[in-house]
Each structure stands twice: as C-alpha cells, then as structure tokens.
Amino acid sequence: MSYQFYSLPEILDSLGGKTGTVVKYTETGALLFTDFGARLLGLFPSRFELNTLWVAPDLRDRIAQNSWVTGGERLWVSPQRNFYFENPRDFEGFHVSPEIDPGVYKRSGELSYESQFCLMDFMRNLTYNESIARREFQILEDPYKTDLCYAGVRINDFLSINHTDVDVSAWSITQVPTCGPNQPGTALFPLRKGSSLISYFDPIPDDRVSVEHGYARFLIDSQQPYKLGVRPEDVVWENKAKIVYVAPFLDESCWYCLVKRSDDLPRAQCDCVDPAISNPSGPRGTVQLYNHFFDPNYEYLPYGEIELQFKKGKSANGKTVCEGFHELLGYSGTKDQILKLARSILQIDTLPEIY
C-alpha cells in the first residue's frame, strides 16, 4: 500500500473547517498552518502540486477525536522517557498526553500560537501546572537561491515549564511521507569522520543505515521501527543543514527535498536530555531520525520523522525555560535536480547514495 499525497485544496477539504487555518504563499509555493496543534501541516514548493509533509487521512475525524496523529511539523517536550512513558524506568506505557499534543493552542498573531498546559513528569512523579508552549513561524526566502520550486519557514519553539531545574528541551518533529519499500525515502545528514551513530531502539541493520564520505544515510520505508541519533560531537557544525530528506512522489518523474537547518542545538552531551531506550545511560542524540513501522493489526501510516532536539532548558524566575530556532525548507524538481541540490547542501563532492 502506497501513501496518498495531497494537494492544498484536498487538505483544506479534509479539515472540513474543524480548525482555524492560515495559508501563506511564496513565489512558487504555499504553506498551510493550523490552529489545531500549532502545526505547519502543508509545505508545497509548488502551490499547484502536492504536499511534501506527511498528513494523516480523515483529518476531520482526527481533530474531532483530539488526536495528535495528524501529521506535519510539530513541537513536543523532551525527554520522551519522562513525559510519554507511564513507567519510565522500563519505557513502558507509552501515552501522548493531549495537554502536550495537540494542546490547546490559540493564535496570538498571524503565525504565532500559544498553549497553556499541564505537564506530568512520570520520572519524578510531579505535575507542572500552567506551563507554556509557544510556536512562531516566519516565511523564509530560499537561502540557497535555487531555481527550483520552493517554500520555507523559520520556526521558533519555546517552552516555559512551571518548575525549576527540570531536565527538559523543546523537540521539533517533522513527519515525512514514504511510498514504502519500492519507492522509499532517504534521510541524509552531514557527519564527521569516525563518528558513532546511536540506535535508539534495536540495532539498525547495515542495509538500513550507512556512513559514506562526509555524510550518512538512513532508510525511510515505514516497514520496521528504527530510530537513529547523532551525538553533538559528531555533528558538522560548519554546515547549518542538519538533515536532508529526499524522496519521490508517486509519479517518480517528480521528486522533493526537505531540509532542516539549525545552529541552535546542543554542542555537548550535558545539554542533551533524550536517552536511548537501548542504552539509557549511554550517549544521547541531538539530531534524530525515525522510521515508522507496518503492523497488520493497526492502521497503516507510512511516514518517517526528521527531528531536532534543542538545548536543555535553564532555570529562571521559578521556571525552566527552553527555546530553539530552526528552518524547514521544501523543494521539488526532477530526481537529478534534487540529488544535485542535496549534494550542494551536504557539501560533498559526488551525488549522494540513496535507497
């Protein structure tokens, strides 16, 4: 089963007026924002073509159910162990509190959203009432000045947790589509020589991840659950681009590329808060990649995630405050155009190897 890509009118129709929306246009593209979940739900390099972000089917019903599984670009609270597992010691009882996502965001400006929420810390058995999450979006011109169809945005994510000395950070998650094992996506990321990658779950097989010259690649096909992390010490800080996702649309004559760029990430392990399930006391990642899985007993949701963990929060005035800035860029073109763009962004000499 392949993923169905959606146009802007199709997504608006699927929303059915269940949430407030804002549509912004670039020279060639469009971006769709929703009050529900403070999401960037649509990123269209060409306003007449298809979304480069994964979006769930039946959006109207999911919003009515207050579900977090809608797709797009979202803000979560890290670490996952503390706030999403009811038994954090053993990483059991996974649960996404609706206080976190979708939250109760209200639009405070054209592209500014704020939610007051209650955060349960299962690790410390504490509740942080009257915490604040804020997202601010700014439309961004193409920083690479390409001739391709393009749409992009700068995102400021902010958290204020109503307690001091909480190990917490803002966590940016972008859900990306995949057409499955026959037309998979490839997540590419700059990497230092001699780096050591983190497997957050089970060890990742060699046919799903590989380290190349100056970069690494990770398979996104939504078949098996794997998560990869990049330690701060292995990040190429000279390159603002941290993840480059390339994949075909269903019509393989057209490809797309998503880029997450940021300099606002932890530079050392002491600023990283998200432990791996496979080794909780081991190294932690600031750049993360996730491949969702196929289970015949559940709804098929063919997506992956490209993620950034921002710096650990700091205590101020009785609260723990954390913030992170990044850019999310979308491009579309032929396969050759997209791979040449990826080569340029990764700052490597040859076209990247893809799955």
Salt bridges, closest charged atoms under 4 A:
ASP35 OD1 - ARG107 NE 2.99
GLU73 OE2 - ARG135 NH2 2.67
GLU73 OE1 - LYS260 NZ 3.18
ASP90 OD2 - ARG89 NH2 3.11
ASP101 OD1 - ARG39 NH1 2.83
ASP101 OD2 - ARG74 NE 3.96
GLU110 OE2 - LYS24 NZ 3.05
GLU114 OE1 - ARG134 NE 2.93
ASP157 OD1 - ARG135 NE 2.59
ASP167 OD1 - LYS312 NZ 3.91
GLU212 OE2 - ARG217 NE 3.65
ASP221 OD1 - ARG208 NH1 3.03
GLU233 OE2 - ARG231 NH1 3.72
ASP234 OD2 - ARG231 NE 2.75
GLU238 OE1 - ARG192 NH2 2.87
ASP263 OD1 - LYS242 NZ 3.93
ASP264 OD1 - LYS311 NZ 3.71
GLU299 OE2 - ARG62 NH2 2.45
GLU305 OE2 - ARG74 NH2 3.17
GLU307 OE1 - LYS227 NZ 3.07
GLU327 OE2 - LYS240 NZ 3.02
GLU327 OE1 - ARG261 NE 2.76
ASP336 OD2 - LYS340 NZ 3.13
